[in-house]
Amino acid sequence: MKFLKHKIIIIASLIAFMAPSLSSCSDEPDSENFYTFTGEMASDYLKNREQYSEFAEIVNRAGLMDLLATYGHYTCFVPDNNAVNTYLQSRGMSSVSDLSTADCDTLARTHLVSNMYTTTEMSQDRLPTSNLLGRYIATSSGMDEHENAVIFLEGLSHIYFETQDDSVENGIMQPINRVIEKSNNYISDLLRDNPKISTFYNALVATNVIDEITKVEDENYHNTDYPRYYYRSHIWSEVAWVPDTKKYGFTAFVEPDSVYNAKFQEYGISTANGTLNALYDLACKIYDPVYPDDIGKPGHSFENLQDSINPLHRFVQYHFLTRYTAGASDLTPMDVNIGIVKGAFGFEETIINPIDWFHTLLPHTLAKVEKLTVSKYLGKGTKGERYLNRRYDDDYQFEGAWIDPRVDKNGEDIVIHDGINGHYYYVDDIVAFSSDVQNKIQNMRIRMDFSSVFPEVMTNGLRFEGNPEQDDDAGRPDDSATPKNGRNYYFPLGYLDGVTFSNCSVVLRRPHINFWSWQGDEWNLFGDYDFTFRIPPIPYSGDWQIRLGFCAIETRGVMQVYFDGIPQGIPLDMTKFLDSDLYLGDRFKIDESLAEYDKMSDEEKAEEQKLLKNLGAYRGPRSLFHFSPSSKGYFAGNERTYRRILCQTYIDATKDHYIRFRVASDGKQGNNNEFMLDYLEMVPKSVYGVDNEGEMEDDL
């Protein structure tokens, strides 16, 4: 009967969304989406069961009971009366009446998620959708006191096995044994309150990096100032919203004190003058080889820890990403379980590890995060774990510091790792931008989805929006307040740091499994665009090649690229395929299964790559694909999904650099000069500079 109700919900939702709203974005539901059912609603579920009467009172005082009676599709985590009373006692209260209205609002919204999730869909380390406070609820698998397999929330409360996935007409009820609490502290407060990481926290304060992680939200940003944007991309008529919020966030990788103590012994560093002095000495060992010109300058000394060139200051900065990640699954591309694909979205995990790259607080540096999936490259690592700045491949077998995202309870209540502006993870070794990281680990092709290039996308929960299996109606887009399959977004000028543009709209299309796009999403520019963005940092100065991965389509346009204001080559025409006369013509055999490509010998592949390189292009990577539930379409075998060289030049790693795209179409070509950004590649000469006969850059 539970799953029969799910079918009823789907039918009702389809009926509710047939009449799209034309109003602007709002936290309130559109009136046309109110509907009446004859079955039990979430509100009835709470009112009709005495064991949930305390939580029902909290929801009622929060003014949300009517919402649960008439609107939406929710997951409601329902603490029973014992759980509520335990929570009240912990706060020195005797009844719900002792709670303020604000308390009730916070508690109710903490337990409500505006999407439906069964326990089988809670396979990641957090729910894919935030709760009504905009916070993500951590999830994990475990056993209850009766040895039943259950889902834990925030490591403490768990869903009752007997009543899990209890459906109502407008959602799924998940009764739990303990009230869910989310910290409203800053990430700096969470670090301060954990005695296991006192050495790192003391360094955070002494270097004053603590002042760099205080931002929470831009209070001057109001999404209601912007209308919805209607556009057409290829054959799809769609609608986009501006983001609801403009939040700032941080992610920290923190060594417990025990790791530092072991490293001090390993490097022969004395702690006689205290652990802060010892950590400074360790930072000098790591960063002096990377920044040799700063040795001997006043700012380098222990007396000037707050100086930007100080080794300990740099050491602490590199521990922070300039974005919020709610769980370890956010550190690498999203895992999916759709048909034949079970793993990172768009990665052939048997031949390449899922990798992502992130800006850090240390200027002009990136951190590499990698999930181990390729058996022959495991080394001492563990399959399925995520590692930081590790490289183990055919060129290097270097195993550095790794991330340990597992929660360390250590016989005590869970240590809170998630705050209002950040999240932190324990690590098992030293995190640093060392000379090995600079010259070996990151001396490789750096490939980034454009949704990774801009930190605001992840911080504000926009990256993996919606249901990738479902398309919008190509005839009439779903522009209701809560579209059933998720939102596309466009960005006002000033929202994305390091980005300027004029005469255009900048749109992020949510992921779809069938899109010819890596990880399913794509960025579009529309209009007479003039778009400039700051490229991510490169690890060292030298000759680099910058490439754009995209999908050529007849409805797209032509653009001119500039690097640091200097025009680069001929315009890029996004209507030209690899099998056009501009590139390979009839020499390109179309077969997305890679069968035709794999028939080529290594010599033939090298010859073709050299030819394309001279034309400013590369095939798409062999390891990336789009898919349906029953088949994969590999980029290397698709005439549309290729890469173009944007520029090849010397780049100074100590400075910011910018790429500019300016429309070069003849009039309003295609869909309003539609231009597509999928992923960016920054490639050092050590990788692209192969020129010996029969040799080629790897095709992964």
C-alpha positions as CSV (number, residue, x, y, z in Angstrom):
1,M,0.0,0.0,0.0
2,K,2.9,2.4,0.7
3,F,4.1,2.2,-2.9
4,L,0.6,2.4,-4.3
5,K,0.4,5.7,-2.5
6,H,3.6,6.7,-4.2
7,K,1.9,6.2,-7.6
8,I,-1.0,8.4,-6.4
9,I,1.4,11.1,-5.4
10,I,3.0,11.1,-8.9
11,I,-0.3,11.3,-10.6
12,A,-1.4,14.1,-8.3
13,S,1.8,16.0,-8.8
14,L,1.5,15.8,-12.6
15,I,-2.0,17.2,-12.4
16,A,-0.8,20.0,-10.0
17,F,2.0,21.1,-12.4
18,M,0.0,21.2,-15.6
19,A,-0.8,24.9,-15.0
20,P,2.6,26.7,-14.6
21,S,2.9,29.8,-12.6
22,L,3.9,33.1,-14.2
23,S,4.8,34.8,-10.9
24,S,8.3,35.5,-9.7
25,C,10.3,33.3,-7.3
26,S,8.9,33.1,-3.8
27,D,9.1,31.1,-0.7
28,E,5.3,30.7,-0.7
29,P,3.6,28.1,-2.8
30,D,1.7,29.2,-5.9
31,S,-2.0,29.1,-5.3
32,E,-2.7,26.9,-8.3
33,N,-0.5,24.2,-6.7
34,F,-2.9,23.8,-3.8
35,Y,-5.0,20.7,-4.3
36,T,-7.4,18.4,-2.3
37,F,-7.0,14.7,-1.6
38,T,-9.3,12.2,0.0
39,G,-6.4,10.3,1.6
40,E,-4.3,11.1,4.6
41,M,-1.9,14.1,4.3
42,A,1.3,14.7,6.3
43,S,-0.7,17.0,8.6
44,D,-3.2,14.2,9.3
45,Y,-0.5,11.7,10.0
46,L,0.9,14.0,12.8
47,K,-2.5,14.8,14.2
48,N,-3.9,11.3,14.1
49,R,-1.1,9.6,16.1
50,E,-0.7,10.3,19.7
51,Q,3.0,9.3,19.8
52,Y,3.8,12.3,17.6
53,S,1.6,14.8,19.3
54,E,4.6,16.8,20.7
55,F,6.1,17.3,17.2
56,A,2.7,18.1,15.9
57,E,2.4,20.9,18.4
58,I,5.9,22.2,17.3
59,V,4.8,22.2,13.6
60,N,1.5,23.9,14.5
61,R,3.3,26.6,16.5
62,A,5.7,27.1,13.6
63,G,2.7,27.8,11.3
64,L,3.5,24.9,9.0
65,M,0.7,22.5,9.6
66,D,-1.5,24.1,6.8
67,L,1.4,23.7,4.4
68,L,1.6,19.9,5.2
69,A,-2.1,19.7,4.7
70,T,-2.4,21.0,1.2
71,Y,0.9,21.4,-0.8
72,G,4.0,19.8,-2.1
73,H,5.8,16.5,-1.8
74,Y,7.8,16.2,1.4
75,T,10.0,13.9,3.5
76,C,9.1,14.5,7.1
77,F,11.4,13.2,9.8
78,V,9.1,12.8,12.8
79,P,10.6,12.6,16.3
80,D,8.3,10.7,18.6
81,N,7.2,12.1,22.0
82,N,10.1,10.4,23.8
83,A,12.6,12.0,21.4
84,V,11.0,15.4,21.9
85,N,11.0,15.1,25.6
86,T,14.6,14.0,25.7
87,Y,15.5,17.1,23.6
88,L,13.5,19.4,25.9
89,Q,15.2,18.0,29.0
90,S,18.6,18.6,27.5
91,R,17.6,22.3,27.3
92,G,16.1,22.4,30.8
93,M,12.5,22.6,29.6
94,S,9.5,20.6,30.6
95,S,7.1,21.0,27.7
96,V,6.8,22.3,24.1
97,S,5.2,25.4,25.5
98,D,8.6,26.4,26.9
99,L,9.9,26.7,23.4
100,S,9.7,30.1,21.6
101,T,8.0,30.5,18.3
102,A,11.4,30.9,16.7
103,D,12.6,27.6,18.3
104,C,9.5,25.8,16.9
105,D,10.1,27.3,13.4
106,T,13.7,26.1,13.4
107,L,12.9,22.6,14.7
108,A,10.0,22.1,12.3
109,R,12.0,23.3,9.2
110,T,15.0,21.2,10.3
111,H,12.9,18.1,10.0
112,L,11.1,18.9,6.7
113,V,12.6,18.3,3.2
114,S,10.8,19.4,0.1
115,N,11.3,16.2,-1.8
116,M,10.4,12.6,-1.2
117,Y,13.0,10.1,-0.1
118,T,12.7,6.5,0.9
119,T,15.4,4.9,3.0
120,T,16.7,3.1,-0.1
121,E,17.3,6.5,-1.7
122,M,19.5,7.6,1.2
123,S,22.7,6.0,-0.1
124,Q,24.9,9.1,-0.1
125,D,26.4,10.7,3.0
126,R,23.7,13.4,2.9
127,L,20.3,13.9,1.4
128,P,20.4,15.4,-2.1
129,T,17.9,18.1,-1.1
130,S,18.4,20.5,1.8
131,N,15.8,20.9,4.5
132,L,13.5,23.9,4.7
133,L,16.3,25.8,6.5
134,G,18.6,25.3,3.5
135,R,20.8,22.8,5.4
136,Y,21.7,19.3,4.3
137,I,21.0,16.4,6.6
138,A,23.9,13.9,6.9
139,T,22.9,10.2,6.4
140,S,24.7,6.9,7.1
141,S,23.8,3.3,7.4
142,G,24.0,1.4,10.7
143,M,22.3,-1.0,13.0
144,D,19.7,-0.2,15.7
145,E,19.6,-1.8,19.1
146,H,17.6,-4.8,17.6
147,E,20.2,-5.4,14.9
148,N,18.0,-3.9,12.2
149,A,19.6,-2.1,9.3
150,V,18.6,1.5,9.6
151,I,19.5,5.0,8.4
152,F,21.1,7.3,10.8
153,L,20.7,11.1,10.6
154,E,23.5,13.4,11.7
155,G,25.1,10.3,13.2
156,L,22.8,10.2,16.2
157,S,19.1,9.8,15.5
158,H,17.9,7.0,13.3
159,I,14.7,6.1,11.4
160,Y,12.6,3.5,13.1
161,F,12.8,0.3,11.2
162,E,9.2,-0.7,11.8
163,T,7.7,2.6,10.5
164,Q,10.2,3.7,7.8
165,D,9.0,4.9,4.5
166,D,5.4,5.4,5.8
167,S,3.7,7.2,2.9
168,V,1.0,9.8,2.9
169,E,-0.6,11.6,-0.1
170,N,1.9,14.4,-0.2
171,G,5.0,12.8,1.1
172,I,6.9,10.2,3.0
173,M,7.0,10.1,6.8
174,Q,10.1,8.9,8.5
175,P,9.6,8.5,12.3
176,I,12.9,8.9,14.2
177,N,14.1,8.3,17.7
178,R,15.9,11.5,18.4
179,V,15.5,15.2,17.4
180,I,17.8,16.3,14.6
181,E,20.0,19.2,15.6
182,K,22.0,21.3,13.1
183,S,24.6,23.6,14.4
184,N,24.2,27.3,13.8
185,N,27.8,27.9,14.6
186,Y,30.4,29.2,12.2
187,I,33.0,26.7,11.0
188,S,35.6,28.5,13.2
189,D,33.4,27.8,16.3
190,L,33.2,24.1,15.4
191,L,37.0,23.9,15.1
192,R,37.4,25.7,18.4
193,D,35.1,23.4,20.2
194,N,36.8,20.1,19.1
195,P,39.7,19.4,21.5
196,K,41.1,16.8,19.1
197,I,42.3,19.5,16.8
198,S,43.5,22.2,19.2
199,T,46.9,22.5,17.4
200,F,45.3,23.4,14.1
201,Y,42.8,25.8,15.7
202,N,45.6,27.6,17.6
203,A,47.4,28.1,14.3
204,L,44.2,29.3,12.7
205,V,43.9,32.0,15.3
206,A,47.6,32.9,15.5
207,T,47.8,33.4,11.7
208,N,44.5,35.3,11.7
209,V,43.2,33.1,8.9
210,I,40.2,32.8,11.1
211,D,39.1,36.2,9.8
212,E,39.1,34.9,6.3
213,I,36.3,32.3,7.0
214,T,33.7,34.5,8.6
215,K,31.4,35.3,5.6
216,V,28.0,33.6,5.6
217,E,25.6,35.3,3.1
218,D,25.2,38.4,1.0
219,E,22.3,40.1,2.7
220,N,22.0,42.6,-0.2
221,Y,21.1,39.9,-2.6
222,H,17.4,39.3,-3.1
223,N,16.2,36.7,-5.6
224,T,12.8,38.4,-5.8
225,D,14.5,41.3,-7.7
226,Y,14.8,39.1,-10.8
227,P,12.1,37.6,-13.1
228,R,12.3,34.1,-14.6
229,Y,14.2,33.8,-17.8
230,Y,12.7,31.8,-20.7
231,Y,15.1,30.6,-23.4
232,R,15.5,27.8,-26.0
233,S,18.6,25.6,-26.0
234,H,18.9,23.3,-29.0
235,I,15.4,21.9,-29.2
236,W,14.4,22.5,-25.6
237,S,12.2,25.3,-24.4
238,E,13.2,25.9,-20.8
239,V,13.0,28.4,-17.9
240,A,15.7,29.5,-15.5
241,W,15.6,31.1,-12.0
242,V,18.2,33.1,-10.3
243,P,19.6,31.3,-7.2
244,D,17.5,31.7,-4.1
245,T,20.5,32.8,-2.0
246,K,24.0,34.1,-2.3
247,K,25.8,32.2,0.4
248,Y,29.5,31.9,1.2
249,G,31.1,28.8,2.5
250,F,34.3,26.9,3.3
251,T,35.5,23.4,3.5
252,A,38.4,22.5,5.8
253,F,40.7,19.5,5.9
254,V,42.1,19.2,9.4
255,E,44.7,17.0,10.9
256,P,44.0,15.9,14.5
257,D,46.7,16.6,17.1
258,S,47.8,12.9,16.9
259,V,48.8,13.4,13.3
260,Y,50.9,16.4,14.1
261,N,52.6,14.7,17.0
262,A,53.6,11.8,14.7
263,K,54.9,14.2,12.1
264,F,57.0,16.2,14.5
265,Q,58.7,13.0,15.5
266,E,59.1,11.8,11.9
267,Y,60.8,15.1,10.9
268,G,62.7,15.5,14.1
269,I,61.0,18.7,15.0
270,S,61.2,19.7,18.7
271,T,58.1,20.7,20.7
272,A,60.1,22.2,23.5
273,N,58.9,25.7,22.7
274,G,55.3,24.5,22.1
275,T,53.3,23.0,19.3
276,L,52.7,26.3,17.5
277,N,56.5,26.8,17.1
278,A,56.8,23.2,16.0
279,L,54.0,23.6,13.4
280,Y,55.8,26.7,12.1
281,D,59.0,24.7,11.7
282,L,57.1,22.0,9.8
283,A,55.5,24.7,7.6
284,C,58.9,26.1,6.8
285,K,60.1,22.6,5.7
286,I,57.1,22.3,3.3
287,Y,56.8,25.9,1.9
288,D,60.3,27.2,1.8
289,P,61.1,25.0,-1.3
290,V,57.9,26.3,-3.0
291,Y,58.5,30.0,-2.2
292,P,62.3,30.3,-1.9
293,D,62.4,34.0,-2.7
294,D,60.5,34.8,0.6
295,I,63.0,33.2,2.9
296,G,64.7,35.9,5.0
297,K,62.0,38.5,4.4
298,P,60.5,40.0,7.6
299,G,57.1,38.4,7.0
300,H,58.7,34.9,7.0
301,S,59.6,34.9,10.7
302,F,57.7,33.3,13.6
303,E,57.0,36.8,14.9
304,N,55.0,37.7,11.8
305,L,52.6,34.7,11.5
306,Q,49.8,36.9,10.1
307,D,51.9,38.0,7.1
308,S,50.7,36.7,3.7
309,I,54.1,35.2,2.9
310,N,54.5,33.5,6.3
311,P,54.9,29.7,5.9
312,L,52.5,28.9,8.7
313,H,50.0,31.4,7.3
314,R,50.2,29.7,3.9
315,F,50.0,26.3,5.6
316,V,46.7,27.1,7.3
317,Q,45.2,28.8,4.2
318,Y,45.8,25.7,2.1
319,H,43.6,23.7,4.4
320,F,40.5,25.6,3.3
321,L,38.5,25.3,0.1
322,T,36.6,28.5,-0.8
323,R,33.3,26.6,-1.1
324,Y,30.9,24.7,1.1
325,T,30.5,20.9,0.8
326,A,27.9,19.3,2.9
327,G,29.4,15.8,2.8
328,A,32.3,13.8,1.4
329,S,30.2,12.8,-1.7
330,D,30.3,16.5,-2.8
331,L,34.1,16.3,-3.0
332,T,34.0,14.3,-6.2
333,P,31.4,14.2,-9.0
334,M,27.9,12.9,-8.0
335,D,27.4,9.2,-7.8
336,V,24.3,7.8,-9.6
337,N,22.6,4.5,-9.8
338,I,20.7,4.6,-13.0
339,G,20.4,1.6,-15.3
340,I,23.8,0.3,-16.3
341,V,25.6,3.3,-14.7
342,K,26.5,2.8,-11.0
343,G,29.2,5.4,-10.1
344,A,30.4,8.9,-10.7
345,F,28.2,10.7,-13.3
346,G,29.9,10.5,-16.7
347,F,33.2,8.8,-15.6
348,E,34.3,5.4,-16.9
349,E,35.4,4.4,-13.4
350,T,37.3,1.3,-14.6
351,I,39.9,3.4,-16.5
352,I,39.9,6.7,-14.7
353,N,39.4,7.8,-11.1
354,P,36.7,10.5,-10.5
355,I,38.5,13.7,-9.8
356,D,37.6,17.2,-8.9
357,W,39.7,20.4,-8.4
358,F,38.9,23.2,-6.0
359,H,40.3,26.7,-5.2
360,T,41.8,27.1,-1.8
361,L,42.3,30.1,0.5
362,L,46.0,30.1,-0.4
363,P,46.2,32.4,-3.4
364,H,46.8,30.8,-6.8
365,T,46.4,27.2,-5.7
366,L,44.1,24.3,-6.3
367,A,43.5,21.1,-4.3
368,K,42.9,17.9,-6.1
369,V,40.3,15.4,-4.6
370,E,40.2,11.9,-6.0
371,K,38.0,8.9,-5.4
372,L,39.8,5.6,-6.0
373,T,38.0,3.3,-8.5
374,V,40.7,2.0,-10.9
375,S,42.1,-1.3,-9.4
376,K,45.5,-1.0,-11.0
377,Y,46.1,2.4,-9.5
378,L,45.1,1.6,-5.9
379,G,48.6,1.4,-4.5
380,K,48.2,1.5,-0.7
381,G,44.9,3.2,-1.1
382,T,41.4,1.8,-0.5
383,K,38.8,1.5,-3.3
384,G,35.9,3.9,-2.8
385,E,37.8,6.2,-0.5
386,R,38.5,9.9,-1.4
387,Y,42.1,11.2,-1.2
388,L,43.6,14.7,-1.3
389,N,46.5,15.5,-3.6
390,R,47.3,11.9,-4.4
391,R,48.7,10.6,-7.7
392,Y,49.3,7.0,-8.6
393,D,49.3,6.4,-12.3
394,D,51.6,5.3,-15.1
395,D,53.8,8.4,-14.7
396,Y,53.9,8.8,-10.9
397,Q,53.4,6.5,-8.0
398,F,53.2,9.2,-5.4
399,E,50.9,8.7,-2.4
400,G,50.5,11.8,-0.4
401,A,48.0,13.0,2.3
402,W,44.5,11.6,2.0
403,I,41.1,12.5,3.2
404,D,39.4,10.3,5.7
405,P,35.7,11.5,5.5
406,R,34.5,9.0,8.1
407,V,33.1,10.4,11.3
408,D,35.3,9.5,14.4
409,K,32.9,9.0,17.3
410,N,35.7,7.7,19.6
411,G,33.2,6.5,22.2
412,E,31.5,9.8,22.5
413,D,28.6,11.7,21.0
414,I,29.3,12.7,17.5
415,V,31.6,15.7,17.0
416,I,29.7,18.3,14.9
417,H,31.5,19.0,11.6
418,D,28.8,21.0,9.8
419,G,28.1,24.7,10.5
420,I,26.2,27.5,8.8
421,N,29.2,28.5,6.7
422,G,31.3,25.5,6.4
423,H,32.2,21.8,6.9
424,Y,35.4,20.1,8.0
425,Y,36.9,16.7,7.6
426,Y,39.6,14.9,9.5
427,V,42.6,13.9,7.4
428,D,45.2,11.2,8.1
429,D,48.3,13.1,6.9
430,I,49.6,16.6,6.3
431,V,47.7,18.7,3.8
432,A,50.0,21.1,2.0
433,F,50.9,22.6,-1.4
434,S,54.4,21.1,-1.3
435,S,56.9,21.0,-4.1
436,D,55.8,17.4,-4.8
437,V,52.2,18.6,-5.1
438,Q,53.3,21.5,-7.3
439,N,55.6,19.7,-9.7
440,K,54.5,16.1,-9.7
441,I,51.0,15.5,-8.4
442,Q,49.4,18.6,-10.2
443,N,51.8,18.4,-13.2
444,M,49.0,16.9,-15.2
445,R,46.0,17.7,-17.3
446,I,43.6,19.6,-15.0
447,R,40.0,19.0,-16.2
448,M,37.2,20.9,-14.5
449,D,33.5,21.0,-15.1
450,F,32.4,24.6,-15.3
451,S,30.2,24.0,-12.3
452,S,33.5,23.4,-10.4
453,V,35.2,26.4,-11.8
454,F,32.8,28.7,-9.9
455,P,32.6,28.0,-6.2
456,E,29.3,29.8,-5.7
457,V,27.5,26.9,-7.6
458,M,28.4,24.3,-5.0
459,T,28.1,26.6,-2.0
460,N,24.5,27.5,-2.9
461,G,23.5,23.9,-3.7
462,L,23.0,24.4,-7.5
463,R,25.4,21.9,-9.0
464,F,23.4,18.6,-9.1
465,E,19.9,20.1,-9.1
466,G,16.8,18.0,-9.9
467,N,16.2,14.6,-11.4
468,P,18.7,13.8,-14.2
469,E,16.5,11.0,-15.6
470,Q,13.6,13.4,-16.4
471,D,13.4,16.0,-19.2
472,D,11.3,19.1,-19.0
473,D,8.4,19.6,-21.4
474,A,10.1,20.8,-24.6
475,G,6.8,22.5,-25.6
476,R,6.1,24.4,-22.4
477,P,8.6,24.5,-19.6
478,D,7.6,23.8,-16.0
479,D,7.9,27.2,-14.3
480,S,5.9,26.5,-11.1
481,A,7.4,27.4,-7.8
482,T,8.8,23.9,-7.3
483,P,9.3,22.3,-10.7
484,K,9.0,18.6,-10.3
485,N,12.2,17.7,-12.1
486,G,14.4,20.6,-10.8
487,R,15.5,24.0,-11.8
488,N,17.9,25.6,-14.3
489,Y,19.6,28.8,-13.1
490,Y,20.8,32.1,-14.5
491,F,23.2,34.4,-12.8
492,P,23.0,38.1,-12.3
493,L,26.1,40.2,-12.9
494,G,28.2,40.1,-9.8
495,Y,27.0,36.8,-8.5
496,L,30.0,34.8,-9.7
497,D,33.3,36.0,-8.5
498,G,35.8,36.8,-11.2
499,V,33.1,37.0,-13.9
500,T,32.0,40.0,-15.9
501,F,29.6,40.1,-18.9
502,S,27.4,42.3,-20.9
503,N,24.5,41.9,-23.4
504,C,23.8,38.3,-22.5
505,S,22.2,35.8,-20.1
506,V,24.4,33.2,-18.4
507,V,22.5,29.9,-17.8
508,L,23.3,26.7,-15.9
509,R,21.2,23.9,-17.3
510,R,20.6,21.2,-14.7
511,P,22.0,17.7,-15.3
512,H,20.3,15.3,-17.7
513,I,21.7,11.8,-18.4
514,N,21.0,12.1,-22.1
515,F,22.6,15.5,-22.7
516,W,25.9,15.5,-24.7
517,S,27.5,17.1,-21.6
518,W,30.0,15.8,-19.1
519,Q,28.2,15.2,-15.8
520,G,25.0,16.0,-17.5
521,D,24.9,19.8,-16.9
522,E,26.1,22.6,-19.2
523,W,26.5,26.4,-19.2
524,N,24.9,28.5,-22.0
525,L,25.4,32.1,-23.1
526,F,22.6,33.8,-25.0
527,G,22.6,37.2,-26.7
528,D,25.4,39.4,-28.1
529,Y,27.6,38.2,-25.3
530,D,30.9,39.5,-24.1
531,F,31.8,37.2,-21.2
532,T,35.0,37.2,-19.2
533,F,36.0,34.8,-16.4
534,R,39.1,34.3,-14.3
535,I,40.6,30.9,-15.0
536,P,41.5,28.6,-12.1
537,P,45.0,28.7,-10.8
538,I,47.8,26.6,-12.4
539,P,50.4,25.0,-10.1
540,Y,53.5,26.4,-11.7
541,S,54.6,29.0,-14.3
542,G,55.3,27.7,-17.8
543,D,53.8,26.9,-21.1
544,W,50.2,25.8,-20.8
545,Q,47.4,25.0,-23.2
546,I,43.8,25.9,-22.3
547,R,41.0,23.9,-23.9
548,L,37.2,24.1,-24.0
549,G,35.1,20.9,-24.0
550,F,31.7,21.4,-25.5
551,C,29.1,19.9,-27.8
552,A,28.7,21.3,-31.3
553,I,25.0,21.8,-32.4
554,E,23.4,23.4,-35.4
555,T,21.6,25.9,-33.2
556,R,24.7,27.4,-31.7
557,G,26.9,30.3,-32.8
558,V,30.5,31.6,-33.3
559,M,32.8,33.3,-30.8
560,Q,36.2,34.9,-30.6
561,V,38.4,34.0,-27.6
562,Y,40.9,36.3,-25.8
563,F,43.5,35.4,-23.2
564,D,44.4,38.4,-20.9
565,G,42.9,40.7,-23.5
566,I,44.8,39.3,-26.5
567,P,42.9,37.6,-29.4
568,Q,43.7,33.9,-29.8
569,G,43.4,32.4,-33.3
570,I,40.4,32.1,-35.5
571,P,36.8,32.2,-34.1
572,L,35.3,29.0,-32.6
573,D,32.3,27.9,-34.7
574,M,30.0,25.7,-32.5
575,T,28.1,24.5,-35.5
576,K,31.0,22.5,-36.9
577,F,31.4,18.8,-36.1
578,L,34.6,16.7,-36.2
579,D,33.3,15.0,-39.4
580,S,33.1,18.4,-41.2
581,D,35.6,19.5,-43.7
582,L,37.0,21.9,-41.2
583,Y,38.4,18.9,-39.2
584,L,38.5,15.2,-40.2
585,G,35.7,15.0,-42.8
586,D,35.0,11.5,-43.9
587,R,38.0,10.2,-41.9
588,F,35.9,10.5,-38.8
589,K,33.9,7.3,-38.2
590,I,30.8,7.9,-36.0
591,D,30.4,5.2,-33.3
592,E,29.7,6.3,-29.7
593,S,30.4,2.8,-28.4
594,L,34.1,3.5,-29.4
595,A,34.1,0.4,-31.6
596,E,35.4,2.4,-34.7
597,Y,37.9,4.4,-32.6
598,D,39.3,1.3,-31.0
599,K,39.9,-0.3,-34.4
600,M,42.5,2.3,-35.0
601,S,46.1,1.4,-34.2
602,D,48.2,3.4,-31.8
603,E,50.1,4.9,-34.7
604,E,46.8,5.9,-36.5
605,K,45.5,7.5,-33.3
606,A,48.7,9.4,-32.9
607,E,48.6,10.6,-36.5
608,E,45.0,11.7,-36.1
609,Q,45.7,13.5,-32.8
610,K,48.6,15.4,-34.4
611,L,46.4,16.4,-37.4
612,L,43.6,17.6,-35.1
613,K,46.1,19.4,-32.8
614,N,47.4,21.4,-35.8
615,L,43.7,22.4,-36.5
616,G,43.3,23.5,-32.8
617,A,41.2,20.6,-31.7
618,Y,41.2,17.2,-29.9
619,R,38.6,14.4,-29.8
620,G,36.6,14.2,-26.7
621,P,38.1,12.1,-23.9
622,R,37.7,8.3,-24.1
623,S,36.8,8.1,-20.4
624,L,33.8,10.4,-20.4
625,F,30.3,9.6,-21.6
626,H,26.6,10.6,-21.6
627,F,24.1,7.8,-21.2
628,S,20.6,6.4,-21.1
629,P,19.7,3.7,-18.6
630,S,20.7,1.0,-21.1
631,S,23.6,2.5,-23.1
632,K,26.6,4.8,-23.0
633,G,27.7,7.4,-25.6
634,Y,31.5,8.0,-25.3
635,F,32.7,11.5,-26.1
636,A,35.7,10.2,-28.1
637,G,33.4,8.5,-30.5
638,N,31.0,11.4,-31.0
639,E,31.6,13.9,-33.8
640,R,29.9,16.7,-31.7
641,T,31.7,16.3,-28.3
642,Y,35.2,17.4,-28.9
643,R,37.7,19.9,-27.4
644,R,39.0,23.2,-28.9
645,I,42.3,24.8,-28.0
646,L,41.5,28.3,-26.7
647,C,45.1,29.3,-26.3
648,Q,48.6,28.0,-25.9
649,T,50.9,30.4,-24.1
650,Y,53.3,31.0,-21.2
651,I,51.3,31.6,-18.0
652,D,52.6,33.1,-14.8
653,A,51.3,31.1,-11.9
654,T,51.6,34.0,-9.4
655,K,49.0,36.1,-11.2
656,D,45.3,36.0,-12.1
657,H,44.5,35.4,-15.7
658,Y,41.3,35.8,-17.7
659,I,39.6,34.3,-20.8
660,R,37.1,36.4,-22.7
661,F,34.4,35.1,-25.1
662,R,33.0,37.6,-27.5
663,V,30.2,36.9,-29.9
664,A,31.3,36.6,-33.6
665,S,28.1,35.3,-35.1
666,D,26.5,36.9,-38.1
667,G,23.4,38.3,-36.6
668,K,21.2,36.3,-34.2
669,Q,22.5,32.9,-35.3
670,G,20.7,29.8,-34.1
671,N,19.1,30.2,-30.7
672,N,20.2,33.8,-30.0
673,N,23.9,33.0,-30.6
674,E,23.7,30.1,-28.1
675,F,27.2,29.3,-26.8
676,M,28.0,26.3,-24.7
677,L,30.5,25.8,-21.9
678,D,30.9,22.2,-20.6
679,Y,34.3,21.7,-19.1
680,L,37.7,23.4,-19.1
681,E,41.1,21.8,-19.5
682,M,44.4,23.4,-18.4
683,V,47.2,21.3,-19.8
684,P,51.0,21.7,-19.1
685,K,53.6,21.3,-21.9
686,S,54.8,18.1,-20.2
687,V,51.4,16.6,-21.3
688,Y,50.5,18.3,-24.6
689,G,54.0,18.7,-25.9
690,V,54.5,15.2,-27.3
691,D,55.9,15.5,-30.8
692,N,57.9,12.3,-31.4
693,E,56.7,10.1,-34.3
694,G,54.1,7.7,-33.1
695,E,53.6,9.3,-29.7
696,M,50.5,11.0,-28.4
697,E,48.9,12.5,-25.4
698,D,46.8,9.9,-23.6
699,D,43.2,9.9,-24.8
700,L,41.6,9.7,-21.3
